[in-house]
Amino acid sequence: MKQTGEHTIGAGRTGSAPEVSPSPGTTALLVLCAAHFMDAIDLSDVGVALPAIQRDLGMSSGSLQWVVSAYALGYGGFLLLGGRVADLFGRRRAFLTAVAVFGVVSVLGALAPTGGLLIAARLAKGVAAGFLAPAALSLITTNWPEGTRRGRALGWYATAGACGFIGGLVLGGVLTEVSWRLVFALPVPIAAAALLAGPRLLPADPRDSARERIDVPGALTATGALVLLVYALTQAPSHGWLSARTLVLFAAAAGLLGLFLRVESRARRPLVPLAFLARRATVGTNLTIFAMWGAYTSFAFLATLYLQNVLDWTPLQTAGAFVPLGLANGALAPFAGRLAARFGVHRTIAAGMLLLALSYALFLRIGPDSSFLTVVLPVMVVNGIGTAATFPALNMSAVAGVPDRDQGLAGALLNTFMQIGGAVVLALVTAVDEAGQRTDQGDPLAGYGPGTAVIVAVVLAGLGGTLLLRHRSAGLDH
């Protein structure tokens, strides 16, 4: 007996499930975009507030970094489980529950009297985001038909994320001037609005969506492997990449990953079907976003250090420098679906990646007194255009041809590779930058050139992933 979730929207199949009904309205998409905006804000606004948090709560530098790392640990570690929970137990149910938890722990974080409780709230918020992101993405990909309509919806979704990330930088700087606690309370009204509107506007879950059992051994081994991997990546720079502690963590993560693959190969209803992991389009898309997001995270890190440590900009001025990137992205991302439908997804991704490589190459022109208008601004604008072309098209590619019952899994895999790419490439670029600074301590720009060169190389290597997408592009051109 076929399950409701196996119907694929826009592929000529019919069924009685709510997921194959006409696309929801603009207001439903607005709810999903608002949640993505909220999540993106929380990724970027905390960094500006860290010095104030340290002073107010008396946190050491070692514990302070966990305000950021705890979120990444929960987010990266629970994405796969979150995606599968959305597929099996209902996407709207998973989405609204995650939004509610996100809002509650935001309040707890804003009220936290100690650093330990603040870190705990950040960890819980990261776990909530790990369930929220794949649920929101799969609600789009199962309710907007594949092609231009889905591309347009994903374009607006990407725009919300870009605006949230940039808005978080700016609002984080402004609110920290009043109180860092307002930064942590920022997502609360957005979460409340999404909870009020979501039950009325989002498509209902199929009635049989909670009948399947989740693969508990697969969930435990996958989540454990990802948590250990993210933890090892966040701790390696401070403890040493070849230290016994780091090597043991990586070995444990690898062991759990191997056990996960063994469990999945024998499970009747695996958390992640191994055949899904072997799909050419899945491999290509995930490798590309690994490189794309890893490069951007590293660039943002280097650019922030350059603007504040070399050009002596304030945190708020630094945040303002990224606004043109967000504006260019926000203006063009809604049209990414049309571009992908007309020229093919793999061509759109390739063009976007080339633009991203160009933007990072332009960053090599920086000097000790570079002009914002002639040096920094072109980097930000070209990067925003490249991101607008690449990110929505990658989301389209990740879910193209995937049955509805696996849409949450596809989105979770994409986000998992994105998060791990950010951690891996940032660690590599940081190591290269620090090595350059040690080599020439008298040069304030030492390390920036080699670090940026690594970023360019990563993006160009990521272009190889688009070669695996060619066989899928024809199906997305309609």
N, C-alpha and C positions, 0 to 999 in steps of 0.2 A: 504493500500500500504506500503510495507516494505521500510524502509529507508536504505540508503547505509551503515550507521554506524552500522547496526545491524549484519553485517557479522563478524564472528569470525575467525581469521586466524588460520590455522592449525587444524580446527575442522571439516574439510570435507565439508564446505559450499563453494558455488561459487557465483560470482557476478562480475560486471563490474567496481566496484570502484577501484581507484588506490590503496586503502589500502590492497587489497588482491593480489596485484601483487607480484612477487618474491621480496625477501628481498633486500633492497638497498645495495650498496657496502660498503667497509670498509671506504671510504672517507666520506660517509654520517654519519656513526657512529662516525667518528673522529670529525665532526662538533658538534654533540650532546655531545660528551665527553669533547670537548673544552669548551663548555658553562657550563657544570657541573664543570669542573676544575676551571673556572672563578668564579662561584658562591661559590665554596668551599674555594678558596683563600680569598674571601671577608669575609667569616665567621671567619677566623682565623688571618688575618694579622693586623687587626686594634688594637687588644689588646696590642701588643708590642708598638704601636705608641702613646698610650693614654697620657703618661707623657709629651711627646714632644708637643702634641696638646694642652694640658692644659697650658703649659708654653707660647707657641706662641700666642694663642688666649685669654689667660687670663680667662679661664673657671673655674668655681667653681667645686668642686667634685660632687655636686649634678647634675649640668648640664652636666658634662663630661660623666657620666654613660649613658646619653641619646644618646651618639654617638653609643653605642652598643644596647641599648634598643629600639631605634627608628627603627633600622633595623629589630629586632625581632618582633616588633609590626606590621610593614607592612608585613613581611614575613608570620608570623603565622596567621594574620588576613585575608589575601586575598588568601590563598591557595585553599580553597574550591571554591570560585568564579573563580579563575584562572583555576582550573581544568575543571569546567563546561564550561567556555568560550572557552577553547581549544576544547572540545568535540563538541560544537554547532556551532562555527564560524570558525573552521579550525585550526588544530594543527600547521601546518607550519606558518600560518599567525600569530597565537598567539605567537609562539616561536620567530619569527624574530622581531616582534614588541617589545616583552619583552627584547630581547637582545639589540635592538636599544636604548630603554629607559635606560637600565642598563648602557650602554656605555656613554650616554649623561650625566646622573646624576653622573657618576664616574668623568667625567671632571669637572662638577660643584662642586663636593665635593673637588676635588684637588685644585680648585681656590677659595674656600669659604673664604671670608675675616673675617667672624664672626662665633662664635660658633652656633648661631641660624640657619644660613644658612647651616652650615655643618650638623646639626641635620636634617634639612628639606631634604637635599640631601640624607642622610642615610635612612630616612623614605621612600622617593620615590624609592630608590634602593631596599628596602625591599619589597615594593609592586610589583616592577618589578620582583623580584625573586619569589614572590608568584605566578606569572603567568608563569614564565620561567620554574620552576621545574616540574610541572605536564605536561606542554606541551612537554618538552623534553622526559620525561619518557614515556608518551603515544605514542610519535612518535616511540619509540623503540618497545613498546609492541604491537602496531598495525601493524608493518611492519616486524618484525622478528617472525617467527612461534613459537608457544608455544612448549617448549621442550628444547633440547640441544642448538639449534641455538639461541633462545631467551636468554637462560641462559648464553651463551657465551657473547652475546652482553651486557647483564646486568652486567656481571662480569667485562668487560672492563669499563663500565659506572661507576661502584662502584670504580674501581681502579683509574679512573680519579678524582673522588671525594676525595678519600683518599690521592692521591698525591697532589691535590690542597690544602687540609687542612694542610698537613705537609709543603708543599711548601710555603703556606702563612705564617706560623710561621717563617720559616727561612728567606724568602724574606722580610717579615715585619721587622725583626730585622736588616737585612743588609741595606734596603732602608731608615729606620728611621735614621741610622747613617748619611745619606746625607740630607734627608728632609722627614718629615712625609707626605708631599703632594704627593711624589712619590708612597707611599703606596696606596693612593686613586686612582691614575692614572694607577695602575698596570693592572686592567681588560680591559683598553681601547683597546690596540692592539689585545687582544683576541676577544673582541666583534667585532671589525672591521673585523677581519679575518672571523669570523662566519657569519657576514652579507654579506660579499662578496661571500663566498662559499655556504651558505645555499640555496639561490634561485635556484642554479644550481644542487645541490646534493640531497636535501631533497625531498621526495615524495610530489607531489602537493596535495592540499586539494580537496576533492570532490566538484563538482560544486554546489551541493545543500546543502553544509555544513553550509551556513549562513541563511537557510530558517526558522529554528526553532527560536522561541522567548525564551528568557531566563526568568526564574521565578524571576521577580523583587522583590516581597515581600520576597521570600525565600532567595534571594541573600542579601537583606538588613538586614534581621534578623540574618542570619548565619554570615555574615561579622561583623555586630555589636556585636554579642555575642562573637566571637573569638577575636576581637580587645579589648573589655573590659576585657575578661579573661586574655589575654596576658599582658595587661596593669596592671591589678591587681596583677598578678604573679611577674612582674618585679618591682613593687613598694612596695609590701608587706614587704620585708626584711627591708627596710628603714623606713617605716611608722608603722610597727607592724602588725602581722597577725590578731590580734583581735581588731585593731583600728576601729573606726566608719567608717573611709574613706575606708579601705580595705573591711570591711563587706558590705558596700553599693555597692562597685564595683562588688563584687562577686554576690550579690543578683541581681544586674542589669543584669549581664551576664547570670545568671540562668534564669531570667525572659525572656530575649530575646531568649535564647535557647528553653524554653518551648513554646514561641510564634512561633519560627521557626518550631518546630515539629508539632504544630497545623496547621500552614500554609501548610506544606508539605503534611499532611494527607488529605488535601482538594484540593490541586492543581492538575490540569489535567496533567501538565508536570512539576513535581517538580524538584527543583535544585538537591536534593538528595532523591531519592526514599527510603521510610522507609524500604521497603523490602530489599533493598541493605544493609542498616545499620544492619539489623538483620541476614545477612548471617553469618554462623558459621565461615567460613574462614576469612571473613572481621574482625570480632571481635577478633579472635585469632591472626591474623597478626598484627593488630593495637595495641593490648595490649602488644605483644612481643616487637615491636619496641619502644613503649612508655618506657618500662623498659630498653631495650638495650641502647637507646640513652640517656635516663636520667642518667643511670649509667656511661656511657662514659663521658658525659659532666661534671658530678660531679667529676669523677676521674681526668680528665684533670685539673680541678680547684684545687683539693687538691695537685696533683703532682706538678703543677706549683708553688704553695705556698711553698711546701716542698723544692723543689730544690733551690728556690731563698731565702726564709726566714730562712731555717735551714742549707742547705749546702752552702749558699752564692754564688750561681751560677749567672752569668749574664743572661739577657733575651735571648741573642743569644745562650748561652750554654744550657739554658733550652729548647729552640726550637730544638736544636740539639738532645736532649735526646729523643724527639718524632720521630726522623727520622727512627730508627729501626722499630717502629710500622708501619709507612707508607710503608717502604720497604717490610716488611713481608706481609702486606695487599696487596700491589701492585703486589707482585710476585705470590700470590695464588688466588686472586679474579677472574682472568680470567678463572680459572678452576672450579669455584664454580658451574657453570651451569651443567657441566658434573657430578660432585659429587651429585648434587640434582637429576639429571635424573637417576643416577644409584642407589642411596640409598634412595631416597625419600626426598621431601622438608622438612617434619617435622623432620626427623632424622638428616638432615644436620643442620637445625636451632637448634635443641636440642644439638647437639655436639658443635656447635659454642657457644651457650650460656653457656654451661658447661666450655668451655675453657675461656670464658670471666670471669666467676665467679672465676676460678682458678687464672687468672692473677690478679684480684683485691685482692684475698686472699694472693697472694704472696707479695702484697704491704704492708701487715701488718708486714712484716719483717723489715721495714725501721727503722733506728736509727739516732742518731745525727751526725754520720760520716760514713754513709753507702757507700759502694763501688758501683760505677756505674755498673761495669762488673758483680758483683755477686748478686746485689740486684735489681737495677733499670732496667738493660738490660733484664733480664728474664721476668719481668712484661711487658715490651713493646713488646717483640717478641711474647709472648703467646697471648697478647691482639690483636696484628695484625693478627695472625692466626685465632683467634676466630671471629674477625670482618669480615675477608675475607670469612669465611664459612657462617656467619649469614646474613650479609646485602644483598648480591645479592639474596640469597634464599628467604628472606623476600619480596624483590621486585617481585620475581617470584610468590610467593604465593598471593600477593596483587592483581594481575591482572589475575590469573589463572581462566579460565571459565567465565570471565567478558566479555560481548558483547563489540565490538569495540566502540560503542557509549558512553560507560561508562568508558573507559580506563583512560581518564584524571581525572575523578572523583575518581577512585580507587587510582591513584597515589597521588592525592591531599589529600585524607583522610590519606594515609600512612604518608605523609610529615607533615600533621597537628598534628597527634598523636606523631610523632617524635619530633616536635618543642615544643609541650606542655609538653611532657615527660621530655625534657631537662630542662624546666623551673621549673616544679614541683619538680623533684627529686633533682635538684641543690639547690632549696630553702630549702628542708628538710635537705639535707646533710650540707648545710651552717649553719643552725640553730643548728644542733647537734655538729658540729665542734666548733662553737662559745661558746656553753654551756660547752663543755669540756675545752676550754681555760679559761673560767671564773672560773671553778672549781679548776684548778691547773695552776695558772699563772706562776709558776716557771719552768714548764716543757715545753720546746719548741715543743715537740711532742704531747702535750695535745690536744685532739680533733681529731687528725688524725686517731687514732684507731677506736673510735666510728663512725666517719664519713665513714671510709672505710668499717666497718661492715655493715652499712646501705646500702652501694653500693652493697656489696655481696648479701645481703638479697633481694634487688630489682631485681637483675638478676635472682636469684633462683625463685622468685615469677613470673618473666616473663616467666620462663619455662612452667608455667601452660598454657600460651597461646598456646604453641605448641600442647597441647592435643586437642585443637579445630581444628587443621590442619590435623589430621590424615585422615579424610575422603576425603581430597583433594589430598593427596600425590600420590595415585594410578594414578590419571589423569595426573600427572606431571612426571611420571617415563618413559614416552615414548618419 
